[in-house]
Amino acid sequence: MASRLPDPPVRARAEARGLTRLPRSVAGVLGLYLAQRLKVKLAYRADFLVNALGDVLLAGVGPLFLATLFSHVQHLGDWTGPEVLFCWGFAECIVGLFFMIFQGLYALNQRYILGGELDRALLRPVDPYLQVLMDNVSLEDVPIFLLGVAVMVAAVVWGLPPIPPWKLALMPLYLASGAAVMGGFLTAVASVGFHLQHRGTAVGLVFQLATFNRYPIDLFARPLRWLLTFVLPLAFAGFYPAVFFLDRPEWRVYALAQPLVGVACMALGYAAWRHGLERYSGSGS
Amino acid sequence: MIRPSLAALRIGFRQVFAYRTEVVVQLVSASIVAGLNGSLWQAAIGGQETVAGVPGPEMLSYVVMAWVAVTFFATRVNEEIGLRFRDGQIAADLLRPLSLQLNCYARDLGRAFAVLGLQTIPLFAMCLLVFPVQLPERPSTWAVWLLSLLLSHLANFGLSFAIGVAAFRLHNITGLTHLKATLVSIFSGALIPLELFGERWQPLVYALPFHSFAHTPASLFLERDVPVGGLLAEQALWAAALWGLGAFAWNRAAHAMTVQGG
C-alpha cells in the first residue's frame, strides 16, 4: 500500500485557498473514512435504533439455541456442553472481527461493480481494496466480538478444563487467522462478481454455513466435513482454531495448520480480487 | 381484479426462471444447511428415547420438515417494497388502479409456486433419502400439509408487506427486516423445536403468530394428535390479521408519504 498523498506544497496551496483540508497520512485518510461511516449510520435514526434492537436479539439467538438444547440433552456427540459453548463463542469472536473489517464485501457486487461506484475508488491514491473495506468498516459489530468473549468466559465458568496460559497468549493469533480465512475466502467469492455481473447469492450461502462451522465437525457426515474443510474452508474460521484451546490432542494437526491456512486464504482472496479488478470496466453511465 | 392478479402470478412464476443460477445456488445452499442441521440434531438426540417428551425419530422429522417449510414461506417482499419507496417507483404504483398489496401477493405466490417445484420438493426428496423422516399414514395429510404451507406463506407475506410499508416512515427498513427474521427464527420452530422451550415460555410462544409459520405445517405433516381444522383455522386467522395490518399500514402511509426525487 503506497502512501502517495499530495506533496506538502500542493497541500499548503490547497489549504491556503480554503479548498479542503487534506489528510496528512494514510492513517488520516482511514480516520476520515470512519467518521464518514458513522455519519451515514446516523442518517436514518429510527432505523438505526431498530437495527440496534434487532442486533441484540439476533446475537441472543445462538446462546438461546445452545441453552435450550443443553437443557434437554447432556452431550452433542462426544462433546460436552462447555466444550460446544466455547467453540461457539470463539467462532462468534471471529465473525465479529470479520464483520468489523470485511463488511464492504457485501456491497461489492451491487454498489461497487454493478452500480459503478468503484470508479471513484480507482481514482484515489489508496489501494481500492482497502478503500472498499474502509468505506464500510462497521464499529457496530464490536458487540458481536464481545458476545463471543462473554460466551467463552461462560463456558469456562460452566466447567471447561482450564486453558494453559501459553495457549491463551496465542489466542489473538488464532482469532486473527480465523478472520483472515473468512475474509480471504469471501473476498474471492465476492470477486466472482467482476466476471459474472450478476447479483451474487453465494455470499449468502457462506453466511448460512457460517452458523454451522462452529460445531464439532465430527458431528457431520463425511461429505459435509470434507466440504467445510477443503471446499469452503469455513471450519478453519470456527471449529479448528477453537479446538486448539480444548484438551483434545487428536485435533492438534488442524490447529497447527490454522495460521498457514489464514495466510493462504487472504493471499488467494487478494489475488482473486486483483484478477477480477482487471476485468472491471465501469457501469457505463 | 382477478385478471391482473393472474397476470402478476404468471410474472412472479416466470421471474424465478430468469435467475436460474440463483435458483441452483439456493437449492444447493438449502440442501447443505438441511444436511448440517439434520446431522446436528441427530447427534443431539443421540440414543435418547425422548427429548422434551417427544420421541427421538419424531423430533428429527420435525426439524427436517420445519426447514423444508422455511424454503417455501420465505419472501423478499419487504425488501422489494422498501426499495420501491427509496427509488421513488412507489409513485407509479400509487397511480395504478390496482391494489398494490393484492398485486404483490399474486406475484409472490407465483414465485412461491415456482420455488415449490424447484426447491422445496427437491429438498424434501433429498431429505427423505438422507434422514429417516416419518411419512404421513393418511393420504389426506399431504393435502392438509400443502394447504398449511400456503397459509404460512400468506401470513409471512402479510407481515413482510407491513414491514415493507414501514419504509414510508422509517426510510430504511434493514433494521426491521433483521428484527423480523430473528423473531421468525426463534419463535417459528425453524431453529428450535417449540417443545424445547420451557413451561414458562410456552404461553408466549403460542400467543405469537410465528408458530404458525413452521411449527404448524410440521406438526400437521407428522400427524400429531392435534385438531387439524382448528390449526388451519388458526393459521388462516393469523394470515387475515397480518394482511389487515399490511392494508392498514398502506392506507395510513399513502396519505402521509413524500416521494423523494422524481
Interface residues (C-beta under 8 A of the other chain):
Chain A: Y44 A46 D47 F48 L49 V50 N51 A52 L53 G54 D55 L57 L58 V61 L64 F65 T68 L69 S71 H72 V73 H75 L76 G77 L196 H198 R199 T201 A202 G204 L205 Q208 L209 F212 Y215 L219 F220 A221 L224 L227
Chain B: Y19 T21 E22 V25 Q26 V28 S29 I32 V33 G35 L36 N37 S39 L40 A43 A44 I45 G46 Q48 V51 A52 V130 R169 L170 H171 N172 I173 T174 G175 L176 H178 L179 A181 T182 L183 S185 I186 L191 I192 L196 F197 G198
